[in-house]
Amino acid sequence: MSRPIDGPRLAPHGGSAPKKLVIFLHGYGSNGDDLISLGQMWARDLPHVQWISPNAPDPVPGAPNGFQWFPISNLDPKRIEEGAAMAWPVVDAFIDQELARYQLSESDLVLCGFSQGTMLSLQAGLRRKRPLAGIMGFSGALPGGAKLKEEMASKPPIMLIHGDQDQVLPLGFMFDALEHIAAAGHGAQWHISQGIPHSIGQDGLDLGGRFIGKALAGRLV
């Protein structure tokens, strides 16, 4: 088992006690500092949220301050499925830890991932028995989609956003995820960001922030 994870935190505006929680899961070779900046952008509109952006458990060789949820040298679906299956218990344990820390429940939590972090958000979030408030995934993929129907334990609201110029995880990965989520008896909102590569455009930031706000308010159940 990899070491326990932690990373940057952003407390609620005004120092109030957290009423809601957003956990960011960063992409391959990045770190928690990357996505905590999203919390800084969205915090004004979501003042009661505690934001957490843990570093993935394992360093990426040759990438200073770069971390990975699992090794990935290519986009072979089997490798992704095996890696995500290995990594998600670390995320699941972190979710338990943070909900207990802030005395909150799954209905108070959104997982927000980018790229490999989206893979882990879907892998972990859909296998928890109690549904999360939501899963927000940018530029990602669904690991092991063929097994989702038998393994999915809850049906939280999902939003997937992907750039049509993504050369790292091409747009087809989003449509593959949507098809398997539908085949498993669930559904997801989705949006294509025109002209956006493997990153998050302004439209994605706006839509993502609104989705998280509605999810945490219980307006998407």
N, C-alpha and C positions, 0 to 999 in steps of 0.2 A: 504494500500500500504506500502511495506517495505521501509526502509530508503534508500536514495540515496547511490550509491556504488562508491568506488574509491579504489586505491591500488597502488602498485609499478609501476614506470614508468622508461623506459630506452630511453634516447634521442638518435637521430641519431649520428653515429660516426662523430667526428670532429666538432660537434656543429652546423651543418647546419640545415636549416629549414626542417621540415618533408615534404617529398613528398609522402610517403606511410604510412599506419597504420596497425598494427597487434594488435588485442585485444585477449588476452588469457582468457579463462574461465576454472577455475580449477575444480577439482573433489570434491565430497562430503567429508566433514571433513578436507579439505585442506585449502589453502589460496593463495593469489596472489603471495607471495614470491616463491611458488613452481614452477610456470610456467614461471615467469620472467627469470629464469635461462636458458630457451630455447632461449629467445631473446639474452641473453649474448653469447650463442653458435653460433647463426645464424647471429648476427649483423655485423660481419666482412664482410660477403658476401653480406649483404643487408644494405649498409651504410646509406641509405636515409630513413630508416624506424623508425617511432616512435612506441615503444612497450609499451603496457599497460596491466596490469594484476590485474583487480579489485578483491577485496574480495567479495564473495557472500553476500547478504544482511543480512542473519540470522545466528547467532551462532549455532553450534551443541552442545547440552547439554552434558556436561561431557568431551568435547574435547577442551582444551585450544588452543586458536588461530585457531580453526577449524570452517569453515563456510559451509553453504549449500544454494543451489539455491532453494531447496524445501525439505521437510522432506521425507525420504525414508527408510522404515524399512524392505522392501522386494522388490522383483523384479516383483511384480504384474503389468502387463502392464497397467491396468486401473489406478492404483495409479500413475504410471510414467506419463501417459497421462494427468491426472488431475494436477499433480504437475508442469509439464512443461508448461501447459496452464496458470497456475497461475503466473509462474515466468518469462515467456519470455517478458512481457511488460517492466519489469525492465531493461532487457538487451537491448531491443529495444530503450528505452529512453536514455540509456547510449551511444549507438551507435550514435544516433542523436546528443547528447551533444558533443561527441569527434570529430565527423566529422566537426561540427561547430567550435569547439575550434581550430582545425588545418586547417580549410578552405579546406577540402578535400571532395571527393564524395565517394559513395559506390564503384565505380570502383577502388578506391585506398585502399580498406580495405579487409583484410582477418580475419575471425574469426577462432581461433585455440583453440579447446577444448580438455580436457581429461576427460573421464568417464562421470560423470554428466554434466560437462562442454561441452562435445560433444553433449549430448542431447539438451542442451540449444542453442548451436551453430546451430544445424540443425533446431530446433524449431523456433528460431528467424530469422536466415539467409534466410530460404526458404519462409518466410512470408513477407519479405520486397519487395515493388513493384519494386524498382530498384535493379538489381542484384549486389551482392558483387563481388569483384575480385575472392573470393574463400572461401570455408569452409574446414578446415583441422581438422579431428576428430580422436583422438586416443582412443582406448579401450572404445567405447561408445555404444550408442543405439539410435534408432529413436523413439521418443514418438509419439503415435497416428498415426501409419503408415497408417491405413485404411482411415484416413481423409485427408491424404496429397494431394491426387489428387484434392480435392475440395478447399483446403486451400492454396496450393502452389501459390505464387504470382510472383516468378521469378525462374530462373534456373542457379544459379551460378555454376562454377566448384566445384566439391566435391572430396576429397580424404579421404578414411577411412583406418586406419591401426589398426590391432588388433593382439595380441599375441595368439598363439594356446594353451597356457597353462593358459589362464586367467580363474581363478576360481571365480572372483567377478562378472564380466559380461562375461559369456562364449562366445566363438567365434560365436555361433549361432546368437547372437544379431547383429553382423555385417551383416551376410547373410540376416537376416530378414530386416534390413535397406535397403540393396541393392535391395531386391525384391520389397519393397514398393516404393522406389525411381523410379525403373523401371516401376512399374505399374502406377505411376503418370505421366509417360511420360518424365522422366528425366534419368540421368545416373550418375555414380560415378566411379572414379578410386578406386582400393583397393589393399591391400597388407596384407599378413599374415606373422607375425614375428615368426619364428620357435623357440620354446623353451622359449618364453617370457611369463611371467605371466601378472598380471594387472599392467603394467608399459610400458615404451617405450624403446625398444632396440636400438642399434646403427644403425641398418638398418632403423628403423623407424625415427630416428633423421635425417639421411641423406636424406631419401626420403621426409620427411616432409619439410625440409629446401629447397629442390629443388622445390617441389610443390609450396611453398609459393613464392619463387623467380619468377617462371614462371607465377603464377597467378597475381602477382603484376606488372609484365611486360606486361600483357595483351596477353600472348602467349597461354592461355588455352581457350579463348573465342570461 
